Amino acid sequence: MLATTFGLVVGGSGLAGSTSALARLADPPTASVDPSSLCAAPGNFIDQAPNGDITGCFRVPNLHSATLVVALQAFVFASTGKSHGPTTTTPAVTPGHVTISLPTASVTPGEKVTVTGHDSNPPAPSNRSFGNLCWDGCQDGLQESIQLQWTSHTTFHAVLEVPDTAWLENNGHSVFVHPLQSGTYSVGIQCLGATSGCALRADDAQTTVHLDAPAPTKCLKGQRCATLHLSSSSAPAGFVVNVRGWAPLQSFIGQAFGFNLSIASAPRDHPEYRNFSFSTFKDGAGFNVVVAPKILHVSPGETWAQLGRVPYRSSTFAGPSAIAAEGDDLIAWCQPSGLVITNGEQIRSIPSASAPAALRGTKLTMFTAPKANPECATVLADPSHRDSVYAGFDTEENGSAPPVYDAALYTVDGGATWRTVPVPPGATLESFGGFVTRGRAVVALFSSPDRYDDTTYPGGTLRGLVPTEVTNNGGATWTASTLGCPSDGPCVALGPFQSGNCAMNGSSQPLLVGPAHAGAGHGVRWTPSSWMLQLNSCFSQQLVATSDRDVMLLDASSQYPLIESTSSGEHWTNIVLPKVPGTNYGEDSIPTSNTLLLAPDGSLFSVVTNASGLRQELFRLYPSATSWCHVTRAFGGSVAAVTVDLVRVNATELLWTQSDTQGTSSSRHVAPLTSLGC
């Protein structure tokens, strides 16, 4: 919690201790940036170079505000000491078992210097790879986490990068900008054999060095000490704005500890904000420093009403899907008593009692209750082969969970026997990531060992390729392949979902973009989307093809719930939707039961848990409409008694399952779209 706010203290004439305080100020408004607003890879911080240069970018957040304040923001830990540099005296350090030395008595800005250290009581080999080097005091100067190279049991070396510009300091009561100026500075080291809280303690060892710097040109008294430039002063929500500028270095050297971006709503008649300000925290732990605030005006974007009737062609959903609609009326359902297939006229039960036997001899075992007839997590009915059904079942590896893996199984005899789907080269049984159709073929997707935070290729792919197994004959035979473009619409697809825990950290699934005008049925080398790297598939996003080049992505969890590409996925635009009534919970507390989907008739449907958390409601947004209407009593009952688990749509109907709060019973529901009017 913030307490008193002050102007930042700026260094004076370059002599030790010559600082002057600015007048007391009110903070510019600040707010954390939603990760979906950050566009720079890896997308979680602003880059600051050793010379203080700032670069980065963001998407204009959808805050329903006409004016925003964009600023650089940093948290500075409160010091218990006092800056010593530059100085003509050497600070006293109590002799200990660690000593350090430098090969030179004088350094220049930006120079890299080898530090040699000796530790007569070294930490264990397993805990001595890293430490902190400090410039001008570990308590109040700059710290940098560095790797240690041990050349003997007691001798180590590390590389110190001399500051190349001004930096932030504090004395426990005020924040200072220390200009880059010549003089004698301390160089210290701490956190050898890292222990909790070691960065808050004094130096383990210290020496001094003379900095030979040109006359400072930044951050002297009367000089401007930070700049921030936006590539646009006015832009709609979702538009990419590039940022560049300069600011003093933060107290920790390194990207992960540099300045963050703050974007907050501002009143139209906003005041002139000070270029620097800081606020102290009531617990005395540190300071919230705000640098170079800029005003950004949010211009109107394209609205749902302006789109007219959207020409729906086909769609796919993210994540495991316990309901799968194929064609006009073929629907597969995962149920506690097994699987159910309906086609508008008949209801067929597909037993799963023999499914656990398919995993004998593997590391996976099913733990889904009831064990006698396991419930599937994802399902697909073969559109061309009546007795062929494909399903993923929740499993644990070697009797331990989490993590939870979906095991890909299939039956060709209506559930009498089950088999494991073959595993393609470069994948494992545990890396199954969903079933999709390509024409009349059924495709099992697998992820590769590639990291999900990769930015060169989509996460979970093998250098852009998605391993698959494909059957064209109902599972009689399978062929190893790689994922190709969808049969309809542009070459944009959802990749393999990653098994995860939706109650904890979500589940990742990449959004894949293929070559424009590509029609390859396999072998596509996919690239990441320019809008986002991963979806949290716990929210079961919908990807809708609306033409040969146009595609929409609907995501109930995003501050940009509807985005559209008219360039085969190369570029995306936010479509402004009216606010759904009652959805006033925070962006980080959206219930995973919330759903947003587009129906073939051009209507949007939104399932939301109302603000009280006691009821799930259905809302409909007709084509060209400017507000949602409430479909009353669509589900019935309160969340305390019944939960809407999953919602899907086929050509003419809305489909969903409801379960009791204990999860012991589940019911299937089908409602014609024409009956859900309001």
Stockholm file with secondary structure:
# STOCKHOLM 1.0

chainA/1-678         MLATTFGLVVGGSGLAGSTSALARLADPPTASVDPSSLCAAPGNFIDQAPNGDITGCFRVPNLHSATLVVALQAFVFASTGKSHGPTTTTPAVTPGHVTISLPTASVTPGEKVTVTGHDSNPPAPSNRSFGNLCWDGCQDGLQESIQLQWTSHTTFHAVLEVPDTAWLENNGHSVFVHPLQSGTYSVGIQCLGATSGCALRADDAQTTVHLDAPAPTKCLKGQRCATLHLSSSSAPAGFVVNVRGWAPLQSFIGQAFGFNLSIASAPRDHPEYRNFSFSTFKDGAGFNVVVAPKILHVSPGETWAQLGRVPYRSSTFAGPSAIAAEGDDLIAWCQPSGLVITNGEQIRSIPSASAPAALRGTKLTMFTAPKANPECATVLADPSHRDSVYAGFDTEENGSAPPVYDAALYTVDGGATWRTVPVPPGATLESFGGFVTRGRAVVALFSSPDRYDDTTYPGGTLRGLVPTEVTNNGGATWTASTLGCPSDGPCVALGPFQSGNCAMNGSSQPLLVGPAHAGAGHGVRWTPSSWMLQLNSCFSQQLVATSDRDVMLLDASSQYPLIESTSSGEHWTNIVLPKVPGTNYGEDSIPTSNTLLLAPDGSLFSVVTNASGLRQELFRLYPSATSWCHVTRAFGGSVAAVTVDLVRVNATELLWTQSDTQGTSSSRHVAPLTSLGC
#=GR chainA/1-678 SS CEEEEECCEEECSSSTTCEECCCCCCCCCCCCCCGGGBCSTTCSSCEECTTCEEEEEEECCCCSCSEEEEEEEEEEECCSSCCCCSBSSCCCCCCCSEEEECSCSEECTTCEEEEEEEESSCCCGGGCSEEEEEESCTTTSEEEEEECEESSSSEEEEEEECCCSCEEEECSSCEEEECCCCEEEEEEEECTTCCTTGGGSCCSEEEEEEECCCCCCSSSTTSCCCEEEESCSEECTTCEEEEEEECCBCSEESGGGSCEEEEEECCTTCCCCCSEEEEEETTSSEEEEEEEEEEEEECCCCBHHHHCSCCCCEEEECSCCSEEEETTTEEEEEETTEEEEECSSCEEEECCTTGGGGGTTSSEEECCSSTTSCCCSEEEECSSCTTCEEEEEEEEETTEEEEEEEEEEEESSTTSSCEECCCCTTCCGGGEEEEEEETTEEEEEECCSSCTTCSSSCTTSBTTBCEEEEESSTTSSCEEEECCCCSSSSSEEECCCCCCBTTTTBCEEEEEECCTTCCCSSCCCCEECSSCSEEEGGGCCEEEECSSSCEEEECTTSSSCEEEESSTTSSCEECBCCCCTTCCSCGGGCCTTCEEEECTTSCEEEEEECTTSSCEEEEEECTTCSSCEEETTSSCSCTTTEEEEEEEECSSEEEEEEEETTSSCEEEEEEEGGGSCC
#=GC SS_cons         CEEEEECCEEECSSSTTCEECCCCCCCCCCCCCCGGGBCSTTCSSCEECTTCEEEEEEECCCCSCSEEEEEEEEEEECCSSCCCCSBSSCCCCCCCSEEEECSCSEECTTCEEEEEEEESSCCCGGGCSEEEEEESCTTTSEEEEEECEESSSSEEEEEEECCCSCEEEECSSCEEEECCCCEEEEEEEECTTCCTTGGGSCCSEEEEEEECCCCCCSSSTTSCCCEEEESCSEECTTCEEEEEEECCBCSEESGGGSCEEEEEECCTTCCCCCSEEEEEETTSSEEEEEEEEEEEEECCCCBHHHHCSCCCCEEEECSCCSEEEETTTEEEEEETTEEEEECSSCEEEECCTTGGGGGTTSSEEECCSSTTSCCCSEEEECSSCTTCEEEEEEEEETTEEEEEEEEEEEESSTTSSCEECCCCTTCCGGGEEEEEEETTEEEEEECCSSCTTCSSSCTTSBTTBCEEEEESSTTSSCEEEECCCCSSSSSEEECCCCCCBTTTTBCEEEEEECCTTCCCSSCCCCEECSSCSEEEGGGCCEEEECSSSCEEEECTTSSSCEEEESSTTSSCEECBCCCCTTCCSCGGGCCTTCEEEECTTSCEEEEEECTTSSCEEEEEECTTCSSCEEETTSSCSCTTTEEEEEEEECSSEEEEEEEETTSSCEEEEEEEGGGSCC
//
